[in-house]
Amino acid sequence: MKLAHIQQILQAEVLTGAGSLDREVGMAFSADLISDILVMCKEHTLLLTGMTHIQIVKTAEICDLAAVVFVRGKRPGPEAIALAAQNDIPLLLSSLTMYESAGLLYCAGLPGISRNPDPCGRAKGERTG
């Protein structure tokens, strides 16, 4: 799924990386603990988080994440935004909760990092909405 499509689904503001919205994202996960991100991260994954400090951008760089979406309208500080821009890490800002954001993306067909079969019982390839 293209980052531009994710931006539309989440009605998100683009903080950095407007030129990278054609970036392909293959999976997503949500976390509010850096230790969870470091354990769970896979390259080119979308992260949904409520953490806005500069360490989240550094973690995104270490993990080679595709982008970071800040949920609940939480805006990172100027230092975090500048570091993300410098390192070509797209940052998006959504007013939706983490639960709503993850649910919308999942329903749109973006799998989680576990890539488990659909717990909702949909047939393979079937999409809702």
C-alpha positions in Angstrom: 0.0 0.0 0.0 1.3 3.4 -0.9 2.0 5.9 1.8 -0.3 8.4 0.0 -3.2 5.9 0.4 -2.4 5.6 4.1 -2.4 9.4 4.4 -5.8 9.5 2.9 -7.3 6.7 5.0 -6.0 8.3 8.2 -6.8 11.8 7.1 -3.3 12.6 8.2 -1.2 15.7 7.9 2.2 15.2 6.3 4.9 16.6 8.6 7.9 15.4 6.6 8.4 13.3 3.5 5.8 14.8 1.2 8.0 13.7 -1.7 8.0 10.1 -0.4 4.2 9.5 -0.5 4.7 7.0 -3.3 6.7 4.8 -0.9 5.3 1.3 -0.7 4.4 0.0 2.8 4.0 -3.7 3.2 2.9 -4.0 6.9 2.2 -2.0 10.0 2.4 -2.2 13.8 1.5 -0.1 16.8 3.6 0.6 19.8 4.1 3.1 22.6 7.3 1.5 24.0 10.6 1.9 22.2 11.7 -1.6 23.5 8.6 -3.1 21.7 9.5 -1.3 18.5 13.1 -2.5 18.7 12.0 -6.1 19.2 9.2 -6.1 16.7 10.5 -3.9 13.9 10.9 -5.1 10.4 12.3 -3.0 7.6 9.9 -0.8 5.6 7.1 -1.1 8.1 4.7 1.6 9.1 4.7 2.5 12.8 1.6 3.9 14.6 2.5 5.6 17.9 1.6 8.2 20.4 5.3 8.8 21.3 6.5 12.2 20.0 10.0 12.6 21.4 13.1 12.6 19.3 14.0 9.1 20.3 11.1 7.7 18.2 12.7 9.2 15.1 16.1 7.7 16.0 14.4 4.4 16.5 12.7 4.7 13.1 16.1 5.3 11.5 17.7 2.3 13.3 14.8 0.0 12.3 14.6 1.4 8.7 10.9 2.0 9.1 8.9 3.2 6.1 7.2 6.0 8.0 5.8 7.0 11.4 2.2 8.0 12.1 1.6 10.0 15.2 -1.9 9.2 16.5 -4.4 11.1 18.8 -3.3 14.4 17.3 0.1 14.2 19.1 2.6 16.4 17.4 6.4 15.9 17.7 8.6 18.8 18.5 10.6 20.7 16.0 13.8 18.8 16.7 12.2 15.4 16.0 10.6 16.8 12.8 14.0 18.3 11.6 15.8 15.0 12.3 13.2 13.0 10.4 13.4 15.4 7.4 17.2 15.1 7.5 17.0 11.3 7.5 14.2 11.0 4.9 11.7 9.5 7.4 8.2 10.5 6.5 6.1 11.6 9.5 2.3 11.8 9.4 0.0 13.1 12.0 -3.6 11.7 12.5 -6.2 12.9 15.0 -7.6 9.3 15.1 -6.8 7.0 18.0 -4.3 4.2 17.6 -7.1 1.6 17.7 -9.1 3.5 15.0 -6.0 4.0 12.8 -4.9 0.4 13.0 -8.4 -0.8 12.3 -8.9 1.4 9.3 -5.5 0.3 7.8 -6.2 -3.4 8.5 -9.6 -3.1 6.9 -8.0 -1.5 3.9 -5.8 -4.5 3.5 -2.5 -3.5 5.2 -1.4 -6.5 7.2 0.2 -6.4 10.6 3.8 -7.5 11.1 2.7 -11.0 12.3 1.0 -11.6 9.0 -1.4 -14.0 10.7 -4.5 -15.2 8.9 -7.3 -12.7 9.1 -8.9 -13.1 12.6 -12.2 -11.7 11.2 -12.7 -14.8 9.1 -12.7 -13.1 5.7 -11.8 -15.2 2.7 -8.2 -14.7 1.4 -8.1 -11.5 -0.7 -11.5 -10.3 0.4 -11.6 -6.7 1.5 -14.2 -4.8 3.4 -15.3 -1.2 2.8 
